[in-house]
């Protein structure tokens, strides 16, 4: 072999090895499919070897799942070739390459794009260019898929990846030739989040590998959790292992620090975004430090890895859950997976320039047999993604070649034409519909699985399912938690607050908080703001730790209360006594006693007194605008009439006995023009002006006052300026009472029958003191007690006038009739005159 041939073989030693006639990775056919799979655990790069010293499988750690997926592609191709209906008369072939995780991507792509002479010509137009393969299946991870897609999209060569879930691959402007038979990463993240929400885990740890897969998925999870009440306690990056899986001192220190933080953290849920290659050393350190009682949530990259599962000691570290594609049983594949090459017959010979590059892989088959029980029990999950990808290409070829039941056209298949047909496929495969959406994705249901170590059971038991079309996790079943009494693990920074308790953040994380009771008068509306208690509306109240407010009880003066009954009885007594006084005065109207008390003016006083007694029940019951008007205006108007009559009566007696002789002309005018009635009318009109002005300047609406003793109730009362209005309206009455008191004091030496000083003094003094005390009390206190006091003072003032002024005269009329004669009054006046002389 010349230098040029050796250079090509050295560049593509794996590809040429796979092309060897002794290899299980090549099958000739009319149309070849390229396959990219990870069979060896090499993350750092391919170790340079001479093309004559190609490594054996045993020299690298075997990736069982990768070999399993490669066998799935072989199985699908051979099954299609055996069938006569899909591609009659057409044989599919394949060439499959080990990409060693991410390090061997470019060489296989260039090989697939080249022609039989291993050259990839530079052309202006590749419309009629025919590469070595018509489509590529794989690779398995996003980093490798993106690297491969950049090349294949330039040629519009169909690429169908079976487990690369990155959202970046959905950009059809960059990767128009890439499709996927797996659900994109958004749904994997959503399934994880809904799982956390279901079990109320809001305090988690995120660990990721140092590659794009770990960084991107960790970032996507962080963005999704930003809108939820789930916090990340901390996030760490796992060190990337060496190609030979040995642990360096720096890696060991890094792993010890990460596991140490896990032990110290209160978070018990760990989400791991990493290829399985970076996890072996990590879990060895977890076992060494004896980390337990942890819930591990695995991403799809290692959720069903049989090699990690073979570390049975992991079961004492906690519960393992994972997100992976749904299980679809493929008949016959389990048997096919472990059959030797001799059982399948010899592979056809290839006479190519690279035939000397050889790689025997019987060890791969032996390793697969050792894990066959786990692979069989776990079901064909990602396997179906490979299986359906091959069938998608076959159906596209069926359409492009115009196949019928017996034959297909034999023609050159250009990649861009096949790509158009791949986008259009729509068929049913083992009970699932294969159709690609606008992003080139196949919407496959996801499963949440739990790791089990019972050899008789499925090692990856499905405990829930996720429907991408509905973005919903459903059918969550029983989980065998590795906790005492099988209780659900708790992973919360803070315990949930009781109803009616607000959260006070502690530190930077909203999931860490203290619970503080909402005080009376406030409540917690968690849907609005769980960090602040909202005050109750004006007419509502709440107890401590309430989640809602209740209507406050409105209280007012009621009939069934003892104070009300007592005051009402006094009012009734006053009404009856005043009515009796009116009758007595009416029957003795012409007697000197009645005439000396005022004569007709007495009935001007008795009438408003009777009306006031009758209207006094307005203090009882819920106040209204009309009852408040009576309280503020009617009673004070009645008092004004009565007090003005008493005042003018006092003044008139003084005038008769002391001023008539001194000012005869003034007295004659006073008598001629009905001075007493003019005075009473003038005072009444002035009082109407005062009352009308106060009503016009203030509102008549009712007010609700908080009870200072019991905030659960509200006091329904007249407007808040009631006591000020009452004081304004009473000011004239207070002035009149002072004048009446003065005139009565001046006439204290008058004849006995006309001397009313002590009675008027008593009435006026009591009215003055009670009114001022009531206004003072109202300015200090609120509540029903104010209404009771107002009611009581009003009734007592009415009693003071009716009994204090008219009572003694009735007593004289009834019990001393001999003193109620004109002769007796004349003798008294004569005696007073003689005494003055």
PyMOL commands that set and color helices and strands:
alter all, ss='L'
color gray80, all
select helices_A, chain A and resi 3-11+13-18+57-59+64-82+106-113+142-154+167-170+185-198+212-225+249-264+276-278+280-288+306-309+312-317+333-337+341-344+362-370+372-378+382-400+415-424+484-486+562-587+592-597+600-619+625-659+664-672+675-697+722-749+757-780+784-815+817-819+822-836
alter helices_A, ss='H'
color red, helices_A
select strands_A, chain A and resi 26-27+31-37+92-98+135-137+158-161+178-180+203-209+231-238+269-273+294-298+318-325+426-429+432-435+446-451+460-467+472-474+501-505+513-517+522-523+534-535+540-541+550-551+553-555+703-706+713-717
alter strands_A, ss='S'
color yellow, strands_A
deselect
rebuild
show_as cartoon
